[in-house]
């Protein structure tokens, strides 16, 4: 289960920071927030993003994953 409310601009900034480096990422969910660890296609650089539940207006999650794939 995943329910969250966050300002669009705040979430857009977070996602853009990841998408500039990688085309695919797995967002790991837990009751405390969400996180992303992804490596670029050349295996040269890694991006790490943690959004604590406090960054959201409301946040509820159980352990799980969301997969994001770019359609470039």
mmCIF file as Biopython writes it, N, C-alpha, C and O atoms, coordinates in Angstrom:
data_model
#
loop_
_atom_site.group_PDB
_atom_site.id
_atom_site.type_symbol
_atom_site.label_atom_id
_atom_site.label_alt_id
_atom_site.label_comp_id
_atom_site.label_asym_id
_atom_site.label_entity_id
_atom_site.label_seq_id
_atom_site.pdbx_PDB_ins_code
_atom_site.Cartn_x
_atom_site.Cartn_y
_atom_site.Cartn_z
_atom_site.occupancy
_atom_site.B_iso_or_equiv
_atom_site.auth_seq_id
_atom_site.auth_asym_id
_atom_site.pdbx_PDB_model_num
ATOM 1   N N  . UNK A ? 1  ? 0.830  -1.155 0.000   1.0 0.0 1  A 1 
ATOM 2   C CA . UNK A ? 1  ? 0.000  0.000  0.000   1.0 0.0 1  A 1 
ATOM 3   C C  . UNK A ? 1  ? 0.891  1.240  0.000   1.0 0.0 1  A 1 
ATOM 4   O O  . UNK A ? 1  ? 1.892  1.306  0.714   1.0 0.0 1  A 1 
ATOM 5   N N  . UNK A ? 2  ? 0.508  2.214  -0.812  1.0 0.0 2  A 1 
ATOM 6   C CA . UNK A ? 2  ? 1.264  3.461  -0.881  1.0 0.0 2  A 1 
ATOM 7   C C  . UNK A ? 2  ? 0.308  4.614  -1.121  1.0 0.0 2  A 1 
ATOM 8   O O  . UNK A ? 2  ? -0.395 4.646  -2.131  1.0 0.0 2  A 1 
ATOM 9   N N  . UNK A ? 3  ? 0.282  5.567  -0.186  1.0 0.0 3  A 1 
ATOM 10  C CA . UNK A ? 3  ? -0.506 6.790  -0.330  1.0 0.0 3  A 1 
ATOM 11  C C  . UNK A ? 3  ? 0.388  7.941  0.111   1.0 0.0 3  A 1 
ATOM 12  O O  . UNK A ? 3  ? 0.982  7.905  1.189   1.0 0.0 3  A 1 
ATOM 13  N N  . UNK A ? 4  ? 0.477  8.967  -0.739  1.0 0.0 4  A 1 
ATOM 14  C CA . UNK A ? 4  ? 1.314  10.103 -0.382  1.0 0.0 4  A 1 
ATOM 15  C C  . UNK A ? 4  ? 0.785  11.372 -1.031  1.0 0.0 4  A 1 
ATOM 16  O O  . UNK A ? 4  ? 0.214  11.347 -2.122  1.0 0.0 4  A 1 
ATOM 17  N N  . UNK A ? 5  ? 0.988  12.468 -0.337  1.0 0.0 5  A 1 
ATOM 18  C CA . UNK A ? 5  ? 0.662  13.788 -0.873  1.0 0.0 5  A 1 
ATOM 19  C C  . UNK A ? 5  ? 1.914  14.636 -0.698  1.0 0.0 5  A 1 
ATOM 20  O O  . UNK A ? 5  ? 2.463  14.747 0.398   1.0 0.0 5  A 1 
ATOM 21  N N  . UNK A ? 6  ? 2.357  15.241 -1.817  1.0 0.0 6  A 1 
ATOM 22  C CA . UNK A ? 6  ? 3.548  16.093 -1.793  1.0 0.0 6  A 1 
ATOM 23  C C  . UNK A ? 6  ? 3.355  17.180 -2.840  1.0 0.0 6  A 1 
ATOM 24  O O  . UNK A ? 6  ? 2.679  16.962 -3.846  1.0 0.0 6  A 1 
ATOM 25  N N  . UNK A ? 7  ? 3.935  18.328 -2.614  1.0 0.0 7  A 1 
ATOM 26  C CA . UNK A ? 7  ? 3.858  19.405 -3.595  1.0 0.0 7  A 1 
ATOM 27  C C  . UNK A ? 7  ? 4.500  18.981 -4.909  1.0 0.0 7  A 1 
ATOM 28  O O  . UNK A ? 7  ? 5.576  18.383 -4.909  1.0 0.0 7  A 1 
ATOM 29  N N  . UNK A ? 8  ? 3.857  19.281 -6.011  1.0 0.0 8  A 1 
ATOM 30  C CA . UNK A ? 8  ? 4.347  18.852 -7.327  1.0 0.0 8  A 1 
ATOM 31  C C  . UNK A ? 8  ? 5.756  19.354 -7.600  1.0 0.0 8  A 1 
ATOM 32  O O  . UNK A ? 8  ? 6.586  18.605 -8.114  1.0 0.0 8  A 1 
ATOM 33  N N  . UNK A ? 9  ? 6.037  20.591 -7.270  1.0 0.0 9  A 1 
ATOM 34  C CA . UNK A ? 9  ? 7.358  21.159 -7.567  1.0 0.0 9  A 1 
ATOM 35  C C  . UNK A ? 9  ? 8.459  20.465 -6.763  1.0 0.0 9  A 1 
ATOM 36  O O  . UNK A ? 9  ? 9.542  20.197 -7.283  1.0 0.0 9  A 1 
ATOM 37  N N  . UNK A ? 10 ? 8.176  20.179 -5.505  1.0 0.0 10 A 1 
ATOM 38  C CA . UNK A ? 10 ? 9.155  19.488 -4.651  1.0 0.0 10 A 1 
ATOM 39  C C  . UNK A ? 10 ? 9.455  18.097 -5.206  1.0 0.0 10 A 1 
ATOM 40  O O  . UNK A ? 10 ? 10.615 17.691 -5.278  1.0 0.0 10 A 1 
ATOM 41  N N  . UNK A ? 11 ? 8.409  17.368 -5.597  1.0 0.0 11 A 1 
ATOM 42  C CA . UNK A ? 11 ? 8.605  16.018 -6.125  1.0 0.0 11 A 1 
ATOM 43  C C  . UNK A ? 11 ? 9.293  16.066 -7.487  1.0 0.0 11 A 1 
ATOM 44  O O  . UNK A ? 11 ? 10.141 15.223 -7.781  1.0 0.0 11 A 1 
ATOM 45  N N  . UNK A ? 12 ? 8.939  17.039 -8.317  1.0 0.0 12 A 1 
ATOM 46  C CA . UNK A ? 12 ? 9.565  17.185 -9.634  1.0 0.0 12 A 1 
ATOM 47  C C  . UNK A ? 12 ? 11.073 17.399 -9.492  1.0 0.0 12 A 1 
ATOM 48  O O  . UNK A ? 12 ? 11.854 16.783 -10.217 1.0 0.0 12 A 1 
ATOM 49  N N  . UNK A ? 13 ? 11.485 18.257 -8.573  1.0 0.0 13 A 1 
ATOM 50  C CA . UNK A ? 13 ? 12.915 18.497 -8.345  1.0 0.0 13 A 1 
ATOM 51  C C  . UNK A ? 13 ? 13.634 17.214 -7.938  1.0 0.0 13 A 1 
ATOM 52  O O  . UNK A ? 13 ? 14.731 16.932 -8.420  1.0 0.0 13 A 1 
ATOM 53  N N  . UNK A ? 14 ? 13.019 16.445 -7.056  1.0 0.0 14 A 1 
ATOM 54  C CA . UNK A ? 14 ? 13.633 15.201 -6.598  1.0 0.0 14 A 1 
ATOM 55  C C  . UNK A ? 14 ? 13.775 14.205 -7.744  1.0 0.0 14 A 1 
ATOM 56  O O  . UNK A ? 14 ? 14.826 13.584 -7.896  1.0 0.0 14 A 1 
ATOM 57  N N  . UNK A ? 15 ? 12.731 14.049 -8.549  1.0 0.0 15 A 1 
ATOM 58  C CA . UNK A ? 15 ? 12.766 13.090 -9.656  1.0 0.0 15 A 1 
ATOM 59  C C  . UNK A ? 15 ? 13.741 13.547 -10.739 1.0 0.0 15 A 1 
ATOM 60  O O  . UNK A ? 15 ? 14.450 12.720 -11.312 1.0 0.0 15 A 1 
ATOM 61  N N  . UNK A ? 16 ? 13.787 14.839 -11.028 1.0 0.0 16 A 1 
ATOM 62  C CA . UNK A ? 16 ? 14.722 15.338 -12.041 1.0 0.0 16 A 1 
ATOM 63  C C  . UNK A ? 16 ? 16.169 15.096 -11.632 1.0 0.0 16 A 1 
ATOM 64  O O  . UNK A ? 16 ? 17.019 14.844 -12.486 1.0 0.0 16 A 1 
ATOM 65  N N  . UNK A ? 17 ? 16.455 15.170 -10.340 1.0 0.0 17 A 1 
ATOM 66  C CA . UNK A ? 17 ? 17.825 14.920 -9.890  1.0 0.0 17 A 1 
ATOM 67  C C  . UNK A ? 17 ? 18.253 13.481 -10.177 1.0 0.0 17 A 1 
ATOM 68  O O  . UNK A ? 17 ? 19.432 13.219 -10.415 1.0 0.0 17 A 1 
ATOM 69  N N  . UNK A ? 18 ? 17.313 12.566 -10.155 1.0 0.0 18 A 1 
ATOM 70  C CA . UNK A ? 18 ? 17.601 11.167 -10.468 1.0 0.0 18 A 1 
ATOM 71  C C  . UNK A ? 18 ? 17.617 10.957 -11.981 1.0 0.0 18 A 1 
ATOM 72  O O  . UNK A ? 18 ? 18.511 10.291 -12.503 1.0 0.0 18 A 1 
ATOM 73  N N  . UNK A ? 19 ? 16.648 11.512 -12.680 1.0 0.0 19 A 1 
ATOM 74  C CA . UNK A ? 19 ? 16.490 11.235 -14.115 1.0 0.0 19 A 1 
ATOM 75  C C  . UNK A ? 19 ? 17.588 11.844 -14.983 1.0 0.0 19 A 1 
ATOM 76  O O  . UNK A ? 19 ? 17.754 11.430 -16.130 1.0 0.0 19 A 1 
ATOM 77  N N  . UNK A ? 20 ? 18.343 12.818 -14.466 1.0 0.0 20 A 1 
ATOM 78  C CA . UNK A ? 20 ? 19.445 13.356 -15.257 1.0 0.0 20 A 1 
ATOM 79  C C  . UNK A ? 20 ? 20.573 12.345 -15.405 1.0 0.0 20 A 1 
ATOM 80  O O  . UNK A ? 20 ? 21.397 12.459 -16.313 1.0 0.0 20 A 1 
ATOM 81  N N  . UNK A ? 21 ? 20.612 11.363 -14.521 1.0 0.0 21 A 1 
ATOM 82  C CA . UNK A ? 21 ? 21.704 10.386 -14.543 1.0 0.0 21 A 1 
ATOM 83  C C  . UNK A ? 21 ? 21.280 9.005  -15.028 1.0 0.0 21 A 1 
ATOM 84  O O  . UNK A ? 21 ? 22.064 8.320  -15.685 1.0 0.0 21 A 1 
ATOM 85  N N  . UNK A ? 22 ? 20.068 8.587  -14.721 1.0 0.0 22 A 1 
ATOM 86  C CA . UNK A ? 22 ? 19.644 7.221  -15.045 1.0 0.0 22 A 1 
ATOM 87  C C  . UNK A ? 22 ? 18.336 7.213  -15.817 1.0 0.0 22 A 1 
ATOM 88  O O  . UNK A ? 22 ? 17.530 8.137  -15.712 1.0 0.0 22 A 1 
ATOM 89  N N  . UNK A ? 23 ? 18.137 6.153  -16.594 1.0 0.0 23 A 1 
ATOM 90  C CA . UNK A ? 23 ? 16.902 5.966  -17.356 1.0 0.0 23 A 1 
ATOM 91  C C  . UNK A ? 23 ? 15.903 5.071  -16.631 1.0 0.0 23 A 1 
ATOM 92  O O  . UNK A ? 23 ? 14.715 5.074  -16.952 1.0 0.0 23 A 1 
ATOM 93  N N  . UNK A ? 24 ? 16.376 4.318  -15.672 1.0 0.0 24 A 1 
ATOM 94  C CA . UNK A ? 24 ? 15.525 3.371  -14.950 1.0 0.0 24 A 1 
ATOM 95  C C  . UNK A ? 24 ? 15.913 3.384  -13.481 1.0 0.0 24 A 1 
ATOM 96  O O  . UNK A ? 24 ? 17.097 3.426  -13.146 1.0 0.0 24 A 1 
ATOM 97  N N  . UNK A ? 25 ? 14.920 3.350  -12.609 1.0 0.0 25 A 1 
ATOM 98  C CA . UNK A ? 25 ? 15.200 3.359  -11.175 1.0 0.0 25 A 1 
ATOM 99  C C  . UNK A ? 25 ? 14.117 2.592  -10.432 1.0 0.0 25 A 1 
ATOM 100 O O  . UNK A ? 25 ? 12.972 2.520  -10.878 1.0 0.0 25 A 1 
ATOM 101 N N  . UNK A ? 26 ? 14.494 2.024  -9.298  1.0 0.0 26 A 1 
ATOM 102 C CA . UNK A ? 26 ? 13.545 1.354  -8.410  1.0 0.0 26 A 1 
ATOM 103 C C  . UNK A ? 26 ? 13.420 2.207  -7.149  1.0 0.0 26 A 1 
ATOM 104 O O  . UNK A ? 26 ? 14.401 2.465  -6.452  1.0 0.0 26 A 1 
ATOM 105 N N  . UNK A ? 27 ? 12.204 2.631  -6.880  1.0 0.0 27 A 1 
ATOM 106 C CA . UNK A ? 27 ? 11.919 3.397  -5.682  1.0 0.0 27 A 1 
ATOM 107 C C  . UNK A ? 27 ? 11.517 2.415  -4.596  1.0 0.0 27 A 1 
ATOM 108 O O  . UNK A ? 27 ? 10.526 1.698  -4.737  1.0 0.0 27 A 1 
ATOM 109 N N  . UNK A ? 28 ? 12.277 2.381  -3.520  1.0 0.0 28 A 1 
ATOM 110 C CA . UNK A ? 28 ? 11.975 1.478  -2.412  1.0 0.0 28 A 1 
ATOM 111 C C  . UNK A ? 28 ? 11.141 2.240  -1.381  1.0 0.0 28 A 1 
ATOM 112 O O  . UNK A ? 28 ? 11.498 3.335  -0.946  1.0 0.0 28 A 1 
ATOM 113 N N  . UNK A ? 29 ? 10.035 1.631  -1.014  1.0 0.0 29 A 1 
ATOM 114 C CA . UNK A ? 29 ? 9.109  2.228  -0.059  1.0 0.0 29 A 1 
ATOM 115 C C  . UNK A ? 29 ? 9.199  1.524  1.281   1.0 0.0 29 A 1 
ATOM 116 O O  . UNK A ? 29 ? 9.387  0.309  1.344   1.0 0.0 29 A 1 
ATOM 117 N N  . UNK A ? 30 ? 9.064  2.291  2.348   1.0 0.0 30 A 1 
ATOM 118 C CA . UNK A ? 30 ? 8.911  1.727  3.675   1.0 0.0 30 A 1 
ATOM 119 C C  . UNK A ? 30 ? 8.117  2.733  4.505   1.0 0.0 30 A 1 
ATOM 120 O O  . UNK A ? 30 ? 7.890  3.850  4.040   1.0 0.0 30 A 1 
ATOM 121 N N  . UNK A ? 31 ? 7.700  2.388  5.680   1.0 0.0 31 A 1 
ATOM 122 C CA . UNK A ? 31 ? 6.863  3.295  6.478   1.0 0.0 31 A 1 
ATOM 123 C C  . UNK A ? 31 ? 7.519  4.640  6.794   1.0 0.0 31 A 1 
ATOM 124 O O  . UNK A ? 31 ? 6.820  5.592  7.143   1.0 0.0 31 A 1 
ATOM 125 N N  . UNK A ? 32 ? 8.846  4.738  6.681   1.0 0.0 32 A 1 
ATOM 126 C CA . UNK A ? 32 ? 9.556  5.974  7.009   1.0 0.0 32 A 1 
ATOM 127 C C  . UNK A ? 32 ? 9.752  6.913  5.830   1.0 0.0 32 A 1 
ATOM 128 O O  . UNK A ? 32 ? 10.071 8.084  6.036   1.0 0.0 32 A 1 
ATOM 129 N N  . UNK A ? 33 ? 9.570  6.437  4.586   1.0 0.0 33 A 1 
ATOM 130 C CA . UNK A ? 33 ? 9.775  7.278  3.412   1.0 0.0 33 A 1 
ATOM 131 C C  . UNK A ? 33 ? 10.095 6.443  2.187   1.0 0.0 33 A 1 
ATOM 132 O O  . UNK A ? 33 ? 9.831  5.242  2.143   1.0 0.0 33 A 1 
ATOM 133 N N  . UNK A ? 34 ? 10.671 7.109  1.188   1.0 0.0 34 A 1 
ATOM 134 C CA . UNK A ? 34 ? 11.078 6.372  -0.013  1.0 0.0 34 A 1 
ATOM 135 C C  . UNK A ? 34 ? 12.515 6.691  -0.336  1.0 0.0 34 A 1 
ATOM 136 O O  . UNK A ? 34 ? 13.028 7.750  0.027   1.0 0.0 34 A 1 
ATOM 137 N N  . UNK A ? 35 ? 13.169 5.757  -1.029  1.0 0.0 35 A 1 
ATOM 138 C CA . UNK A ? 35 ? 14.565 5.944  -1.397  1.0 0.0 35 A 1 
ATOM 139 C C  . UNK A ? 35 ? 14.819 5.352  -2.776  1.0 0.0 35 A 1 
ATOM 140 O O  . UNK A ? 35 ? 14.090 4.483  -3.254  1.0 0.0 35 A 1 
ATOM 141 N N  . UNK A ? 36 ? 15.877 5.855  -3.392  1.0 0.0 36 A 1 
ATOM 142 C CA . UNK A ? 36 ? 16.291 5.387  -4.711  1.0 0.0 36 A 1 
ATOM 143 C C  . UNK A ? 36 ? 17.807 5.249  -4.695  1.0 0.0 36 A 1 
ATOM 144 O O  . UNK A ? 36 ? 18.513 6.130  -4.204  1.0 0.0 36 A 1 
ATOM 145 N N  . UNK A ? 37 ? 18.294 4.158  -5.224  1.0 0.0 37 A 1 
ATOM 146 C CA . UNK A ? 37 ? 19.715 3.953  -5.486  1.0 0.0 37 A 1 
ATOM 147 C C  . UNK A ? 37 ? 19.781 3.430  -6.909  1.0 0.0 37 A 1 
ATOM 148 O O  . UNK A ? 37 ? 19.202 2.387  -7.214  1.0 0.0 37 A 1 
ATOM 149 N N  . UNK A ? 38 ? 20.477 4.140  -7.778  1.0 0.0 38 A 1 
ATOM 150 C CA . UNK A ? 38 ? 20.545 3.712  -9.177  1.0 0.0 38 A 1 
ATOM 151 C C  . UNK A ? 38 ? 21.915 4.054  -9.749  1.0 0.0 38 A 1 
ATOM 152 O O  . UNK A ? 38 ? 22.549 5.028  -9.343  1.0 0.0 38 A 1 
ATOM 153 N N  . UNK A ? 39 ? 22.358 3.235  -10.697 1.0 0.0 39 A 1 
ATOM 154 C CA . UNK A ? 39 ? 23.644 3.421  -11.363 1.0 0.0 39 A 1 
ATOM 155 C C  . UNK A ? 39 ? 23.377 3.759  -12.818 1.0 0.0 39 A 1 
ATOM 156 O O  . UNK A ? 39 ? 22.471 3.207  -13.441 1.0 0.0 39 A 1 
ATOM 157 N N  . UNK A ? 40 ? 24.182 4.679  -13.355 1.0 0.0 40 A 1 
ATOM 158 C CA . UNK A ? 40 ? 24.007 5.066  -14.752 1.0 0.0 40 A 1 
ATOM 159 C C  . UNK A ? 40 ? 24.328 3.878  -15.666 1.0 0.0 40 A 1 
ATOM 160 O O  . UNK A ? 40 ? 24.969 2.923  -15.228 1.0 0.0 40 A 1 
ATOM 161 N N  . UNK A ? 41 ? 23.888 3.925  -16.937 1.0 0.0 41 A 1 
ATOM 162 C CA . UNK A ? 41 ? 24.079 2.783  -17.849 1.0 0.0 41 A 1 
ATOM 163 C C  . UNK A ? 41 ? 25.543 2.373  -18.058 1.0 0.0 41 A 1 
ATOM 164 O O  . UNK A ? 41 ? 25.819 1.210  -18.351 1.0 0.0 41 A 1 
ATOM 165 N N  . UNK A ? 42 ? 26.473 3.307  -17.912 1.0 0.0 42 A 1 
ATOM 166 C CA . UNK A ? 42 ? 27.888 2.976  -18.097 1.0 0.0 42 A 1 
ATOM 167 C C  . UNK A ? 42 ? 28.540 2.466  -16.808 1.0 0.0 42 A 1 
ATOM 168 O O  . UNK A ? 42 ? 29.732 2.160  -16.799 1.0 0.0 42 A 1 
ATOM 169 N N  . UNK A ? 43 ? 27.768 2.373  -15.723 1.0 0.0 43 A 1 
ATOM 170 C CA . UNK A ? 43 ? 28.284 1.946  -14.415 1.0 0.0 43 A 1 
ATOM 171 C C  . UNK A ? 43 ? 29.433 2.821  -13.931 1.0 0.0 43 A 1 
ATOM 172 O O  . UNK A ? 43 ? 30.401 2.330  -13.349 1.0 0.0 43 A 1 
ATOM 173 N N  . UNK A ? 44 ? 29.315 4.121  -14.180 1.0 0.0 44 A 1 
ATOM 174 C CA . UNK A ? 44 ? 30.347 5.068  -13.774 1.0 0.0 44 A 1 
ATOM 175 C C  . UNK A ? 44 ? 29.901 5.883  -12.561 1.0 0.0 44 A 1 
ATOM 176 O O  . UNK A ? 44 ? 30.708 6.180  -11.680 1.0 0.0 44 A 1 
ATOM 177 N N  . UNK A ? 45 ? 28.636 6.240  -12.516 1.0 0.0 45 A 1 
ATOM 178 C CA . UNK A ? 45 ? 28.137 7.101  -11.443 1.0 0.0 45 A 1 
ATOM 179 C C  . UNK A ? 45 ? 26.900 6.480  -10.797 1.0 0.0 45 A 1 
ATOM 180 O O  . UNK A ? 45 ? 26.168 5.706  -11.413 1.0 0.0 45 A 1 
ATOM 181 N N  . UNK A ? 46 ? 26.698 6.846  -9.543  1.0 0.0 46 A 1 
ATOM 182 C CA . UNK A ? 46 ? 25.537 6.359  -8.803  1.0 0.0 46 A 1 
ATOM 183 C C  . UNK A ? 46 ? 24.779 7.549  -8.242  1.0 0.0 46 A 1 
ATOM 184 O O  . UNK A ? 46 ? 25.375 8.542  -7.824  1.0 0.0 46 A 1 
ATOM 185 N N  . UNK A ? 47 ? 23.470 7.436  -8.240  1.0 0.0 47 A 1 
ATOM 186 C CA . UNK A ? 47 ? 22.628 8.467  -7.630  1.0 0.0 47 A 1 
ATOM 187 C C  . UNK A ? 47 ? 21.896 7.844  -6.444  1.0 0.0 47 A 1 
ATOM 188 O O  . UNK A ? 47 ? 21.463 6.692  -6.488  1.0 0.0 47 A 1 
ATOM 189 N N  . UNK A ? 48 ? 21.773 8.632  -5.397  1.0 0.0 48 A 1 
ATOM 190 C CA . UNK A ? 48 ? 21.093 8.187  -4.190  1.0 0.0 48 A 1 
ATOM 191 C C  . UNK A ? 48 ? 20.131 9.285  -3.764  1.0 0.0 48 A 1 
ATOM 192 O O  . UNK A ? 48 ? 20.517 10.450 -3.667  1.0 0.0 48 A 1 
ATOM 193 N N  . UNK A ? 49 ? 18.895 8.923  -3.513  1.0 0.0 49 A 1 
ATOM 194 C CA . UNK A ? 49 ? 17.883 9.883  -3.089  1.0 0.0 49 A 1 
ATOM 195 C C  . UNK A ? 49 ? 17.084 9.273  -1.951  1.0 0.0 49 A 1 
ATOM 196 O O  . UNK A ? 49 ? 16.619 8.137  -2.042  1.0 0.0 49 A 1 
ATOM 197 N N  . UNK A ? 50 ? 16.930 10.031 -0.888  1.0 0.0 50 A 1 
ATOM 198 C CA . UNK A ? 50 ? 16.093 9.621  0.236   1.0 0.0 50 A 1 
ATOM 199 C C  . UNK A ? 50 ? 15.094 10.740 0.505   1.0 0.0 50 A 1 
ATOM 200 O O  . UNK A ? 50 ? 15.479 11.892 0.702   1.0 0.0 50 A 1 
ATOM 201 N N  . UNK A ? 51 ? 13.827 10.399 0.511   1.0 0.0 51 A 1 
ATOM 202 C CA . UNK A ? 51 ? 12.779 11.344 0.891   1.0 0.0 51 A 1 
ATOM 203 C C  . UNK A ? 51 ? 12.095 10.772 2.130   1.0 0.0 51 A 1 
ATOM 204 O O  . UNK A ? 51 ? 11.393 9.763  2.064   1.0 0.0 51 A 1 
ATOM 205 N N  . UNK A ? 52 ? 12.311 11.425 3.234   1.0 0.0 52 A 1 
ATOM 206 C CA . UNK A ? 52 ? 11.683 10.985 4.477   1.0 0.0 52 A 1 
ATOM 207 C C  . UNK A ? 52 ? 10.184 11.278 4.421   1.0 0.0 52 A 1 
ATOM 208 O O  . UNK A ? 52 ? 9.745  12.166 3.689   1.0 0.0 52 A 1 
ATOM 209 N N  . UNK A ? 53 ? 9.426  10.550 5.173   1.0 0.0 53 A 1 
ATOM 210 C CA . UNK A ? 53 ? 7.989  10.768 5.228   1.0 0.0 53 A 1 
ATOM 211 C C  . UNK A ? 53 ? 7.638  12.204 5.598   1.0 0.0 53 A 1 
ATOM 212 O O  . UNK A ? 53 ? 6.582  12.705 5.211   1.0 0.0 53 A 1 
ATOM 213 N N  . UNK A ? 54 ? 8.523  12.870 6.349   1.0 0.0 54 A 1 
ATOM 214 C CA . UNK A ? 54 ? 8.299  14.265 6.747   1.0 0.0 54 A 1 
ATOM 215 C C  . UNK A ? 54 ? 8.330  15.227 5.566   1.0 0.0 54 A 1 
ATOM 216 O O  . UNK A ? 54 ? 7.810  16.338 5.674   1.0 0.0 54 A 1 
ATOM 217 N N  . UNK A ? 55 ? 8.925  14.834 4.441   1.0 0.0 55 A 1 
ATOM 218 C CA . UNK A ? 55 ? 8.988  15.691 3.248   1.0 0.0 55 A 1 
ATOM 219 C C  . UNK A ? 55 ? 7.623  15.781 2.560   1.0 0.0 55 A 1 
ATOM 220 O O  . UNK A ? 55 ? 7.399  16.655 1.723   1.0 0.0 55 A 1 
ATOM 221 N N  . UNK A ? 56 ? 6.726  14.880 2.915   1.0 0.0 56 A 1 
ATOM 222 C CA . UNK A ? 56 ? 5.397  14.807 2.311   1.0 0.0 56 A 1 
ATOM 223 C C  . UNK A ? 56 ? 4.368  15.483 3.216   1.0 0.0 56 A 1 
ATOM 224 O O  . UNK A ? 56 ? 4.541  15.549 4.433   1.0 0.0 56 A 1 
ATOM 225 N N  . UNK A ? 57 ? 3.308  15.979 2.606   1.0 0.0 57 A 1 
ATOM 226 C CA . UNK A ? 57 ? 2.204  16.514 3.399   1.0 0.0 57 A 1 
ATOM 227 C C  . UNK A ? 57 ? 1.534  15.384 4.167   1.0 0.0 57 A 1 
ATOM 228 O O  . UNK A ? 57 ? 1.154  15.551 5.326   1.0 0.0 57 A 1 
ATOM 229 N N  . UNK A ? 58 ? 1.389  14.228 3.511   1.0 0.0 58 A 1 
ATOM 230 C CA . UNK A ? 58 ? 0.959  13.000 4.188   1.0 0.0 58 A 1 
ATOM 231 C C  . UNK A ? 58 ? 1.657  11.834 3.502   1.0 0.0 58 A 1 
ATOM 232 O O  . UNK A ? 58 ? 1.918  11.877 2.300   1.0 0.0 58 A 1 
ATOM 233 N N  . UNK A ? 59 ? 1.955  10.799 4.267   1.0 0.0 59 A 1 
ATOM 234 C CA . UNK A ? 59 ? 2.696  9.657  3.735   1.0 0.0 59 A 1 
ATOM 235 C C  . UNK A ? 59 ? 2.307  8.395  4.478   1.0 0.0 59 A 1 
ATOM 236 O O  . UNK A ? 59 ? 2.380  8.340  5.706   1.0 0.0 59 A 1 
ATOM 237 N N  . UNK A ? 60 ? 1.891  7.376  3.729   1.0 0.0 60 A 1 
ATOM 238 C CA . UNK A ? 60 ? 1.609  6.048  4.271   1.0 0.0 60 A 1 
ATOM 239 C C  . UNK A ? 60 ? 2.177  5.029  3.287   1.0 0.0 60 A 1 
ATOM 240 O O  . UNK A ? 60 ? 1.907  5.107  2.088   1.0 0.0 60 A 1 
ATOM 241 N N  . UNK A ? 61 ? 2.945  4.097  3.776   1.0 0.0 61 A 1 
ATOM 242 C CA . UNK A ? 61 ? 3.495  3.070  2.887   1.0 0.0 61 A 1 
ATOM 243 C C  . UNK A ? 61 ? 3.847  1.825  3.680   1.0 0.0 61 A 1 
ATOM 244 O O  . UNK A ? 61 ? 4.184  1.884  4.863   1.0 0.0 61 A 1 
ATOM 245 N N  . UNK A ? 62 ? 3.760  0.717  3.004   1.0 0.0 62 A 1 
ATOM 246 C CA . UNK A ? 62 ? 4.284  -0.541 3.513   1.0 0.0 62 A 1 
ATOM 247 C C  . UNK A ? 62 ? 5.514  -0.858 2.667   1.0 0.0 62 A 1 
ATOM 248 O O  . UNK A ? 62 ? 5.756  -0.195 1.658   1.0 0.0 62 A 1 
ATOM 249 N N  . UNK A ? 63 ? 6.279  -1.847 3.059   1.0 0.0 63 A 1 
ATOM 250 C CA . UNK A ? 63 ? 7.468  -2.229 2.300   1.0 0.0 63 A 1 
ATOM 251 C C  . UNK A ? 63 ? 7.075  -2.574 0.870   1.0 0.0 63 A 1 
ATOM 252 O O  . UNK A ? 63 ? 6.106  -3.297 0.644   1.0 0.0 63 A 1 
ATOM 253 N N  . UNK A ? 64 ? 7.828  -2.056 -0.092  1.0 0.0 64 A 1 
ATOM 254 C CA . UNK A ? 64 ? 7.538  -2.355 -1.490  1.0 0.0 64 A 1 
ATOM 255 C C  . UNK A ? 64 ? 8.453  -1.600 -2.431  1.0 0.0 64 A 1 
ATOM 256 O O  . UNK A ? 64 ? 9.362  -0.889 -2.002  1.0 0.0 64 A 1 
ATOM 257 N N  . UNK A ? 65 ? 8.201  -1.766 -3.734  1.0 0.0 65 A 1 
ATOM 258 C CA . UNK A ? 65 ? 9.000  -1.117 -4.768  1.0 0.0 65 A 1 
ATOM 259 C C  . UNK A ? 65 ? 8.107  -0.553 -5.856  1.0 0.0 65 A 1 
ATOM 260 O O  . UNK A ? 65 ? 7.063  -1.115 -6.189  1.0 0.0 65 A 1 
ATOM 261 N N  . UNK A ? 66 ? 8.544  0.572  -6.402  1.0 0.0 66 A 1 
ATOM 262 C CA . UNK A ? 66 ? 7.953  1.144  -7.604  1.0 0.0 66 A 1 
ATOM 263 C C  . UNK A ? 66 ? 9.071  1.195  -8.635  1.0 0.0 66 A 1 
ATOM 264 O O  . UNK A ? 66 ? 10.185 1.603  -8.306  1.0 0.0 66 A 1 
ATOM 265 N N  . UNK A ? 67 ? 8.806  0.795  -9.864  1.0 0.0 67 A 1 
ATOM 266 C CA . UNK A ? 67 ? 9.815  0.822  -10.911 1.0 0.0 67 A 1 
ATOM 267 C C  . UNK A ? 67 ? 9.482  1.931  -11.892 1.0 0.0 67 A 1 
ATOM 268 O O  . UNK A ? 67 ? 8.350  2.038  -12.363 1.0 0.0 67 A 1 
ATOM 269 N N  . UNK A ? 68 ? 10.475 2.753  -12.197 1.0 0.0 68 A 1 
ATOM 270 C CA . UNK A ? 68 ? 10.312 3.851  -13.140 1.0 0.0 68 A 1 
ATOM 271 C C  . UNK A ? 68 ? 11.232 3.613  -14.329 1.0 0.0 68 A 1 
ATOM 272 O O  . UNK A ? 68 ? 12.429 3.384  -14.161 1.0 0.0 68 A 1 
ATOM 273 N N  . UNK A ? 69 ? 10.669 3.669  -15.530 1.0 0.0 69 A 1 
ATOM 274 C CA . UNK A ? 69 ? 11.451 3.469  -16.747 1.0 0.0 69 A 1 
ATOM 275 C C  . UNK A ? 69 ? 11.162 4.638  -17.693 1.0 0.0 69 A 1 
ATOM 276 O O  . UNK A ? 69 ? 10.007 4.958  -17.972 1.0 0.0 69 A 1 
ATOM 277 N N  . UNK A ? 70 ? 12.217 5.255  -18.169 1.0 0.0 70 A 1 
ATOM 278 C CA . UNK A ? 70 ? 12.075 6.371  -19.107 1.0 0.0 70 A 1 
ATOM 279 C C  . UNK A ? 70 ? 11.694 5.851  -20.488 1.0 0.0 70 A 1 
ATOM 280 O O  . UNK A ? 70 ? 12.133 4.776  -20.897 1.0 0.0 70 A 1 
ATOM 281 N N  . UNK A ? 71 ? 10.888 6.606  -21.193 1.0 0.0 71 A 1 
ATOM 282 C CA . UNK A ? 71 ? 10.461 6.213  -22.541 1.0 0.0 71 A 1 
ATOM 283 C C  . UNK A ? 71 ? 11.186 7.035  -23.607 1.0 0.0 71 A 1 
ATOM 284 O O  . UNK A ? 71 ? 10.591 7.343  -24.640 1.0 0.0 71 A 1 
ATOM 285 N N  . UNK A ? 72 ? 12.437 7.394  -23.389 1.0 0.0 72 A 1 
ATOM 286 C CA . UNK A ? 72 ? 13.196 8.208  -24.366 1.0 0.0 72 A 1 
ATOM 287 C C  . UNK A ? 72 ? 13.436 7.475  -25.636 1.0 0.0 72 A 1 
ATOM 288 O O  . UNK A ? 72 ? 14.055 8.015  -26.553 1.0 0.0 72 A 1 
#
